[in-house]
């Protein structure tokens, strides 16, 4: 976070420096208020760049065995451009190295861990173990004590990237 704030300040100072240079090259004919306008525009440009590249940056930090199975994109009202170009605010990752497959009573069942990354003022990461019945396409999260949370069960389509990664 401190590096992000430092980069934001450098972007603002750099843009303000460009404005000062333009003002001096014009023989001081450009108004003084151009300097803070450039500084603000530089910081806003950096912030937009950072927010739209957050997903690619986080994805590059993941281990080789990780596979992104869901991406959450949305628009935010205080960033009106996000309605036209939604930004990624979260994604779900499957750890393909830790998939345990079992066959019971003619049904293929897989146990795996899903990691959820959420973009907040500080990035949040949570993980949860899941069971996926590949035969019936039912996905059930597990509590930390190993109990199944049947109330949160949902069906997964065969075309879903999670189903394809876990069951095939």
N, C-alpha and C positions, 0 to 999 in steps of 0.2 A: 504494500500500500504506500509506503514512503517513497518507493521508486516511481510509482505512478504520479504522486504529487510533485515530485522533483521534475519529472518529464513534462508535466503540465505547466509548471512554472517556466521551464526552459523554452517550451513552445511559445508561451506568452511573451517572454523577453526577446526571443528571436524575431517574432513577428513585429514587436514594437521597434526593434532595431532596424528592421527593413523599412518601417514607416519613417523613422528618424532619418535614415539614409535618403529615402525618396524626398522628404521635406527639404533636406539640405541640398540635394541635387536640383531641386526646383527653385532654389534661391529663396527659400522660406515663403513661397507663394501658397503652398498647401497649408491648410489650417492646422493649428496645434491639436485639435481634437482627433486628428487622424491617427495619432500614436496610440491612445487607449482603444480606439476602434480596432486597429490592427492587432493589438495585444489580446483583446477579447475574442476576435475572430480566430486567432492562432490557437488559443486555448480551447475554444469550441471545436475547431477542426481536429485537434488532437484527441479530445474526448470522444468525438464521434468515431474517429479511426479506432481508438482503443476498444470501444464498445462493440463495434462490428467485427473486430478481429479477435475478440475474447475467446470465442469457440475454437477457432483454428489454433490459437496459442495453447489452450488447455488440451486440445486433442494431440498436439505435438509432444506434450509432456507425458502422455499415457504410455504404459508398457506395450510391447508388441502384441501380447495376447489379449489386449482389450479391443472390444468392438462396440462402436456406438450403435445402439438399437433404437433410440428415440431422441428426437430433437424438439425442444419446446421453443417456438418463436411466437412473439407477440408484440403488439404496439402499446406504447405507454403515453398517456395523455400529455405529460409535461415534455415529451419528445415527439412533437407532431409528425416529424418525418418518418417515424417508425410505423405509422399506419400505411404509408406508401411502400416502405422497405422494412418489413419486420426484422427485428434483431433477435438473435438467439439468447435466451435468458436461462436456459437450462438444458441438460441432456442426460441421458441414461446410458450407462456403459455396462456391458456384459464381460465378465472375466472368463474367457474361453478355456483357460488352463484348469479351472476348478469346477468343471461340470462333471457331476457324478450321475451315471446312467444306470438304471436298474429296470429289469423286466419282472413284473409281478402279475400273476393271474392274467396273462396275455396282454397286459398294458405296459407301455413303455413310459417310465417316469424318470424325469431328470431333476436333479437338485443343483442349484447354482446361486451365485451372488450377483445382485444388481447394485451398481453404484450410481447415485444420483448427484449430479453437480448442479448447483444453483448459483446464479450470478446475483450477488447482493453487494453491499458495501465491502464486505469481506466474503470471499467465495466459500460456499458451504458444500460439504460433501457428506452424504449419508449412504449407508449400505444396508441391505436386507437380503436374507436368504429366501429363495422362492422354490416351490415345487411346480413343475409343469408336467401334466399328464399329456404326453404327445398323442395318445390315442383319442382322448375326448377333448383335447385342446383347452383344458382348464388350468388356469394359473392361480396358485394359492401362495400368499406370503406367509412366512413363518415368524413367530414371535422369537424373542431372544432366548427363551427357555426351550425352544424347539417345538412348541405347540403350533398347530396350524390355525391360521386366522381365516376360517371358512366364511365368515361374514364379508371378507374382502375379496372373495374369489371372483374371477372374471374369465370370460372366454377369450381366447386369442385366435385370430384368423390364421389360416395356413400361409397366407401371403405376408404376414407380419415378420419383420426382420428378426425379432426375438425368437419366434417359433422356428424359423428357418435355421438360425444359428444353433439353437439348442437341440432340435429334434432331427436334423439332417446332417 
